[in-house]
Amino acid sequence: MSAVQFIVEGGHRLSGTIRPSGNKNAALPIVAAALLTDQPVTLENVPRIRDLETLVDLVRTTGARADWTARNTLHIHAKTVNASSLDAAMCARIRASILLAAPLLARCGHVELSPPGGDVIGRRRLDTHFLALERLGATHEFDDRIAFTTKGLVGADVFLDEPSVTGTENALMAAVAAKGETILRNAACEPHVQDLCHFLVALGAKIDGIGTNLIRVQGGKTLGGATHEIGPDHIEVGSFVGLAAVTRSALRIERAGVEHLRSVRMGFERLGIVTKIEGDDLIVPTGQSMEIQSDLGGHVPKLEDQPWPAFPADVMSIAIVTATQCSGLILMHEKMFESRLFFVDKLVGMGARIVLCDPHRALVAGPSELHGATVESPDIRAGMAMLIAALCAKGTSTINNVGQIERGYERIDERLGALGAKIRRVEAGKA
């Protein structure tokens, strides 16, 4: 496949309505969880992105049927599955491959997979997965491959050593298959974890405490089929809020899932960006103050990510770009991944005034005029942040490695183009 670039002409105001795609981080575990049942499953509003396509290909290698019946509708029927060994190359392309561990362990009693891939944003430990599955009756071997084996999953009282999203999701899927009651303590409770819970309930599972960090599962029930619609991606909504702000645009984000946007909205309010709710739509009006709100006493404010329901880590890159266009000084504290902030050197090259204090903290002084540049897309969220920076910059930018962006954002050039963004998609070297 040829490398693709975006050629972006900045400085244009956007307008109109955009709908967020289905939540990538919900769709991935839900596709994996479809392997828990031997009955047909239909998933709607599935984002057609590279990570999902890769996971679907992996699911097919187990012997399950997985067919796209419409652009964003996926039909899965895992009547029989074989989990002897998952393809190493495909596992290495996405972190979500680890989510196949619990459902295939439940169906087959054994599964082998390679260490998962994904964004290079620092160490992403797998210990929580191993500890949870061990508590539920599995053993594992870890060399160049990961092998899980069980003689039967059994419910247990499980304290997760960190509120890992994918760790919680694997534990949930295993708990649904395990005999007896499982209690998951210190569980992640992000919207995508909640969506997985609702899907499992639709299959016939009994789960209490959805949306909290203490989840009770009555496992071992026979699961049926279901039709389930993936919820909207709150990270994509946050991306559109930042885009509207820096381009001084009025946007309506429809079917935004506003019940999950409190912390995102509060984070942007700290940057002087106010949004309004109309039904289930989120409105970003023009005329924003774009003035960073100082803490009481005039102290320099801080925006930091934390486990849900606090400000999400995946919106931090977007917020940093947004802060470069706001008046004032703010400390951005990325707590979770020690390499995620390294993309700010590209913003500095475009004219941003940012001091990278250490791998987790960046001091942003704004506003600063950004100018076009040739930049790379290092990971999904930083890639989207660079696209937003290019759209508000003066002049033309070239964004390389856009495949990273497209791992998480469906047809983003087309969708933003419909709002008035000037983005050309070209093969590298043919601009």
C-alpha positions as CSV (number, residue, x, y, z in Angstrom):
1,M,0.0,0.0,0.0
2,S,1.3,3.4,-1.0
3,A,2.1,5.9,1.8
4,V,-0.5,8.7,2.0
5,Q,-0.1,12.3,2.9
6,F,-2.5,15.1,3.7
7,I,-1.8,18.4,2.1
8,V,-3.6,20.9,4.4
9,E,-4.3,24.6,3.6
10,G,-4.8,26.3,6.9
11,G,-6.6,29.4,8.0
12,H,-10.1,28.7,6.8
13,R,-13.2,28.9,9.0
14,L,-15.4,25.8,9.1
15,S,-19.2,25.5,9.5
16,G,-21.9,22.9,9.6
17,T,-22.9,19.7,11.3
18,I,-20.8,16.6,12.0
19,R,-21.6,13.4,13.6
20,P,-19.0,11.4,15.6
21,S,-18.3,7.9,14.6
22,G,-18.9,4.9,16.8
23,N,-16.5,4.7,19.7
24,K,-13.4,2.9,18.5
25,N,-12.5,1.8,22.0
26,A,-16.0,0.3,22.5
27,A,-16.2,-1.4,19.1
28,L,-12.9,-3.3,19.6
29,P,-13.8,-5.1,22.8
30,I,-17.4,-5.7,21.6
31,V,-16.2,-7.3,18.4
32,A,-14.0,-9.6,20.6
33,A,-16.8,-10.3,23.0
34,A,-19.0,-11.5,20.0
35,L,-16.8,-14.7,20.2
36,L,-18.3,-15.5,23.6
37,T,-21.5,-16.7,22.0
38,D,-22.2,-19.3,19.3
39,Q,-25.2,-17.3,18.2
40,P,-25.3,-14.5,15.6
41,V,-24.5,-11.0,16.6
42,T,-25.1,-7.8,14.6
43,L,-23.2,-4.6,15.5
44,E,-24.3,-1.2,14.2
45,N,-22.4,2.1,14.0
46,V,-19.1,0.3,13.9
47,P,-16.3,2.7,12.8
48,R,-14.7,1.5,9.6
49,I,-11.1,2.2,10.6
50,R,-7.9,0.3,10.2
51,D,-7.7,-1.0,13.8
52,L,-11.3,-2.5,13.5
53,E,-10.5,-4.0,10.1
54,T,-7.4,-5.7,11.5
55,L,-9.3,-7.1,14.5
56,V,-12.1,-8.3,12.2
57,D,-9.4,-10.1,10.1
58,L,-8.1,-11.7,13.3
59,V,-11.6,-12.8,14.3
60,R,-11.9,-14.5,10.9
61,T,-8.7,-16.5,11.5
62,T,-10.4,-18.2,14.5
63,G,-13.0,-19.7,12.1
64,A,-15.8,-17.3,13.0
65,R,-17.7,-15.6,10.3
66,A,-17.5,-11.8,10.2
67,D,-19.1,-9.9,7.3
68,W,-19.8,-6.2,6.7
69,T,-23.4,-6.1,5.7
70,A,-23.3,-2.3,5.3
71,R,-20.6,0.3,5.6
72,N,-20.8,0.5,9.4
73,T,-22.8,-2.7,10.2
74,L,-20.9,-5.9,11.1
75,H,-22.4,-9.4,11.4
76,I,-20.4,-11.9,13.4
77,H,-21.3,-15.6,13.9
78,A,-18.8,-17.6,16.0
79,K,-20.6,-20.9,15.8
80,T,-17.3,-22.7,16.1
81,V,-13.9,-21.1,16.9
82,N,-10.3,-22.4,17.0
83,A,-7.9,-20.4,19.0
84,S,-4.8,-22.5,18.8
85,S,-2.5,-19.7,17.6
86,L,-3.4,-16.2,16.4
87,D,-1.4,-14.6,13.6
88,A,1.7,-12.8,15.0
89,A,1.9,-10.1,12.3
90,M,-1.8,-9.1,12.8
91,C,-1.4,-9.1,16.6
92,A,1.6,-6.8,16.3
93,R,-0.5,-4.2,14.4
94,I,-3.0,-3.5,17.1
95,R,-3.1,-3.4,20.9
96,A,-6.7,-4.7,20.8
97,S,-5.5,-8.2,19.9
98,I,-5.1,-8.8,23.6
99,L,-8.9,-8.5,24.0
100,L,-9.2,-11.9,22.2
101,A,-7.6,-13.6,25.2
102,A,-10.7,-13.9,27.4
103,P,-13.3,-14.9,24.9
104,L,-11.1,-17.5,23.2
105,L,-10.0,-18.8,26.5
106,A,-13.7,-19.2,27.5
107,R,-14.6,-20.9,24.3
108,C,-11.5,-23.1,23.7
109,G,-9.7,-23.4,27.1
110,H,-6.5,-22.3,25.4
111,V,-5.2,-19.4,23.4
112,E,-1.8,-18.2,22.0
113,L,-1.1,-14.8,20.8
114,S,1.9,-12.5,20.2
115,P,2.4,-9.4,22.4
116,P,0.0,-6.7,21.1
117,G,1.1,-3.7,19.1
118,G,-0.6,-0.2,18.9
119,D,0.6,3.3,19.5
120,V,4.2,3.9,20.6
121,I,3.3,6.3,23.5
122,G,5.4,4.7,26.3
123,R,5.1,1.4,28.2
124,R,1.7,-0.1,28.2
125,R,1.8,-2.9,30.8
126,L,-0.2,-6.1,30.4
127,D,0.2,-7.3,34.0
128,T,-3.4,-6.4,34.9
129,H,-4.7,-8.8,32.2
130,F,-2.5,-11.7,33.5
131,L,-3.4,-11.1,37.2
132,A,-7.2,-10.9,36.5
133,L,-7.3,-14.0,34.3
134,E,-5.2,-15.9,36.8
135,R,-7.7,-15.0,39.6
136,L,-10.5,-16.4,37.4
137,G,-8.8,-19.7,36.9
138,A,-6.3,-19.3,34.0
139,T,-2.6,-20.0,33.8
140,H,-0.2,-18.3,31.4
141,E,3.2,-18.6,29.9
142,F,5.0,-15.6,28.5
143,D,8.0,-15.9,26.3
144,D,8.0,-14.5,22.7
145,R,4.4,-15.6,22.7
146,I,1.6,-15.4,25.3
147,A,-0.3,-18.6,26.1
148,F,-3.3,-18.8,28.4
149,T,-4.8,-22.1,29.5
150,T,-7.8,-23.0,31.8
151,K,-9.6,-26.1,32.9
152,G,-12.6,-23.9,33.5
153,L,-13.0,-20.3,34.5
154,V,-14.4,-19.7,38.0
155,G,-15.8,-16.5,39.6
156,A,-13.6,-14.7,42.1
157,D,-13.1,-11.5,44.0
158,V,-10.6,-9.6,41.8
159,F,-8.8,-6.4,42.7
160,L,-7.3,-4.9,39.6
161,D,-3.9,-3.5,40.3
162,E,-4.7,-0.5,38.1
163,P,-8.0,0.7,36.5
164,S,-6.8,-0.5,33.1
165,V,-9.4,-0.2,30.4
166,T,-8.5,-3.3,28.4
167,G,-7.6,-5.2,31.5
168,T,-11.1,-4.5,32.9
169,E,-12.6,-5.5,29.6
170,N,-10.7,-8.9,29.5
171,A,-11.7,-9.5,33.1
172,L,-15.4,-8.7,32.3
173,M,-15.5,-11.1,29.4
174,A,-13.8,-13.8,31.4
175,A,-16.2,-13.2,34.4
176,V,-19.3,-13.5,32.1
177,A,-18.0,-17.0,31.1
178,A,-16.9,-18.0,34.6
179,K,-19.1,-20.1,36.9
180,G,-20.4,-18.2,39.9
181,E,-20.1,-14.6,41.0
182,T,-17.1,-12.3,40.2
183,I,-16.5,-9.0,41.8
184,L,-14.2,-6.6,39.9
185,R,-12.8,-3.9,42.2
186,N,-10.9,-0.8,40.9
187,A,-12.4,-1.4,37.5
188,A,-12.2,1.1,34.7
189,C,-15.6,2.7,34.0
190,E,-15.1,4.7,30.8
191,P,-18.0,5.0,28.4
192,H,-16.5,2.3,26.2
193,V,-16.3,-0.1,29.2
194,Q,-19.9,0.7,29.9
195,D,-20.8,0.0,26.3
196,L,-19.2,-3.4,26.5
197,C,-21.2,-4.1,29.6
198,H,-24.4,-3.2,27.9
199,F,-23.6,-5.5,25.0
200,L,-22.8,-8.4,27.3
201,V,-26.2,-7.8,29.1
202,A,-27.9,-7.9,25.6
203,L,-26.3,-11.3,25.1
204,G,-27.9,-12.5,28.4
205,A,-25.1,-11.7,31.0
206,K,-26.1,-10.4,34.4
207,I,-23.9,-7.4,35.4
208,D,-24.4,-4.9,38.2
209,G,-22.5,-1.7,38.9
210,I,-22.1,-0.6,35.3
211,G,-20.5,2.8,35.2
212,T,-18.8,2.4,38.6
213,N,-15.4,1.0,39.7
214,L,-17.1,-2.0,41.5
215,I,-18.7,-4.4,39.1
216,R,-20.5,-7.6,40.0
217,V,-21.0,-10.4,37.4
218,Q,-23.1,-13.5,37.8
219,G,-21.3,-15.7,35.3
220,G,-21.7,-19.0,33.6
221,K,-25.0,-18.2,31.9
222,T,-25.7,-19.4,28.4
223,L,-25.3,-16.4,26.0
224,G,-27.5,-15.7,23.0
225,G,-27.3,-13.4,20.0
226,A,-28.1,-9.7,19.9
227,T,-28.2,-6.5,17.8
228,H,-26.2,-3.7,19.4
229,E,-25.4,-0.1,18.4
230,I,-22.0,1.2,19.3
231,G,-22.2,4.5,21.1
232,P,-20.6,7.8,19.9
233,D,-16.9,8.4,20.4
234,H,-16.5,11.0,23.1
235,I,-12.8,11.4,22.1
236,E,-13.8,12.3,18.6
237,V,-16.3,14.8,20.0
238,G,-13.4,16.4,22.0
239,S,-11.4,16.6,18.8
240,F,-14.1,18.5,17.1
241,V,-14.5,20.9,20.0
242,G,-10.8,21.7,19.7
243,L,-11.0,22.0,15.9
244,A,-13.9,24.4,16.1
245,A,-12.2,26.6,18.7
246,V,-8.8,27.0,17.0
247,T,-10.4,27.7,13.6
248,R,-12.9,30.2,15.2
249,S,-15.7,28.1,13.7
250,A,-19.3,27.4,14.7
251,L,-20.0,23.6,14.7
252,R,-22.9,21.4,15.7
253,I,-21.8,17.9,16.8
254,E,-24.9,15.8,16.6
255,R,-25.7,12.7,18.6
256,A,-22.7,13.5,20.7
257,G,-23.5,11.4,23.7
258,V,-23.6,14.4,26.0
259,E,-24.1,12.4,29.2
260,H,-20.4,11.4,28.8
261,L,-19.0,14.8,28.1
262,R,-18.9,16.6,31.5
263,S,-15.1,16.3,32.0
264,V,-14.3,17.1,28.4
265,R,-16.4,20.2,28.5
266,M,-14.9,21.3,31.8
267,G,-11.4,20.8,30.4
268,F,-12.1,23.1,27.5
269,E,-13.8,25.6,29.7
270,R,-10.5,26.0,31.5
271,L,-9.1,27.1,28.1
272,G,-11.9,29.6,27.6
273,I,-14.0,27.5,25.3
274,V,-17.7,27.1,26.2
275,T,-20.1,24.6,24.6
276,K,-23.8,24.3,24.7
277,I,-26.1,21.3,24.8
278,E,-29.2,21.1,22.6
279,G,-30.9,17.7,23.1
280,D,-28.2,15.2,22.4
281,D,-26.2,17.6,20.2
282,L,-23.2,19.6,21.4
283,I,-22.9,23.2,20.0
284,V,-19.6,25.0,19.7
285,P,-20.5,28.6,19.0
286,T,-18.2,31.3,17.6
287,G,-17.1,34.3,19.7
288,Q,-15.2,32.2,22.3
289,S,-13.1,34.1,24.8
290,M,-10.1,31.7,24.3
291,E,-8.8,33.0,27.6
292,I,-7.1,30.4,29.9
293,Q,-8.9,30.6,33.3
294,S,-6.3,31.1,36.1
295,D,-6.7,29.3,39.4
296,L,-8.0,31.3,42.4
297,G,-5.4,34.0,43.4
298,G,-4.2,34.2,39.8
299,H,-2.1,31.0,40.0
300,V,-1.1,29.2,36.8
301,P,-3.8,26.6,36.1
302,K,-3.2,22.9,35.3
303,L,-5.1,20.6,33.0
304,E,-4.4,17.0,33.8
305,D,-5.8,13.7,32.7
306,Q,-7.0,11.0,35.2
307,P,-9.0,7.8,35.1
308,W,-12.7,8.3,34.1
309,P,-14.8,10.3,34.9
310,A,-11.9,12.9,34.9
311,F,-10.5,14.5,31.8
312,P,-9.5,11.6,29.4
313,A,-5.9,11.0,28.4
314,D,-6.8,10.6,24.7
315,V,-8.0,14.3,24.5
316,M,-4.8,15.7,26.0
317,S,-3.0,16.0,22.6
318,I,-6.0,17.9,21.2
319,A,-6.2,20.2,24.3
320,I,-2.5,21.1,23.9
321,V,-2.9,22.3,20.4
322,T,-6.0,24.2,21.5
323,A,-4.1,25.9,24.3
324,T,-1.5,27.3,21.8
325,Q,-4.3,29.4,20.4
326,C,-5.6,30.6,23.8
327,S,-4.5,33.7,25.8
328,G,-2.5,32.8,28.9
329,L,-0.3,30.2,30.5
330,I,-1.3,26.6,31.4
331,L,0.5,23.5,32.6
332,M,-0.6,20.4,30.7
333,H,0.0,17.2,32.8
334,E,-0.2,13.9,30.9
335,K,0.0,11.4,33.7
336,M,-0.5,8.1,31.9
337,F,2.0,7.7,29.1
338,E,5.6,8.9,29.2
339,S,6.0,9.3,25.4
340,R,2.7,10.9,24.5
341,L,4.0,14.5,24.8
342,F,7.0,14.1,22.6
343,F,4.9,15.3,19.6
344,V,5.0,18.9,21.0
345,D,8.4,19.5,19.3
346,K,6.5,19.4,16.0
347,L,4.2,22.1,17.3
348,V,7.2,24.2,18.4
349,G,8.5,23.9,14.9
350,M,5.2,25.4,13.7
351,G,5.6,28.4,16.0
352,A,4.0,27.2,19.2
353,R,5.4,28.4,22.5
354,I,5.7,25.3,24.6
355,V,8.3,24.2,27.2
356,L,8.4,20.4,27.6
357,C,9.3,20.2,31.3
358,D,9.6,16.4,31.3
359,P,8.0,13.4,29.6
360,H,4.7,14.1,31.4
361,R,4.4,17.9,31.6
362,A,4.3,20.7,29.1
363,L,3.9,24.4,29.8
364,V,1.9,26.2,27.0
365,A,1.9,30.0,26.5
366,G,-0.5,31.4,24.0
367,P,-1.7,32.6,21.7
368,S,0.9,31.9,19.1
369,E,0.6,32.1,15.3
370,L,1.3,28.7,13.8
371,H,2.7,28.4,10.3
372,G,2.5,25.5,7.8
373,A,5.2,22.8,8.0
374,T,5.9,19.2,7.1
375,V,5.1,17.0,10.1
376,E,4.7,13.3,11.0
377,S,1.7,11.7,12.5
378,P,3.3,9.8,15.4
379,D,0.2,8.1,16.9
380,I,-3.6,8.3,16.5
381,R,-4.3,11.2,18.9
382,A,-1.2,13.2,18.2
383,G,-1.8,12.7,14.5
384,M,-5.3,14.3,14.9
385,A,-3.8,17.1,16.9
386,M,-1.3,17.8,14.2
387,L,-4.1,17.9,11.6
388,I,-6.0,20.4,13.8
389,A,-2.8,22.5,14.1
390,A,-2.4,22.5,10.3
391,L,-6.0,23.6,9.8
392,C,-5.5,26.7,12.0
393,A,-2.0,27.4,10.8
394,K,-1.0,30.1,8.3
395,G,0.0,28.5,5.0
396,T,0.2,24.9,3.8
397,S,1.2,21.9,5.8
398,T,2.1,18.3,4.7
399,I,1.2,15.6,7.2
400,N,3.0,12.3,6.6
401,N,2.1,8.9,8.0
402,V,-1.6,9.6,8.0
403,G,-2.3,5.9,8.4
404,Q,-1.9,6.5,12.1
405,I,-4.7,9.0,12.1
406,E,-6.9,6.6,10.1
407,R,-6.4,3.9,12.6
408,G,-8.8,5.9,14.8
409,Y,-10.7,8.4,12.7
410,E,-12.9,7.2,9.9
411,R,-12.7,9.2,6.5
412,I,-11.6,12.2,8.5
413,D,-10.5,14.1,5.4
414,E,-13.9,13.7,3.7
415,R,-15.9,14.5,6.8
416,L,-13.9,17.6,7.7
417,G,-13.9,18.6,4.0
418,A,-17.7,18.7,4.2
419,L,-17.3,21.4,6.8
420,G,-15.0,23.5,4.6
421,A,-11.6,22.2,5.6
422,K,-9.0,22.2,2.8
423,I,-7.4,18.8,2.9
424,R,-6.0,16.9,-0.1
425,R,-5.2,13.3,0.1
426,V,-2.2,12.3,-2.0
427,E,0.3,9.5,-2.4
428,A,3.6,10.4,-0.9
429,G,5.9,12.1,-3.4
430,K,3.1,13.0,-5.8
431,A,1.9,16.3,-4.2
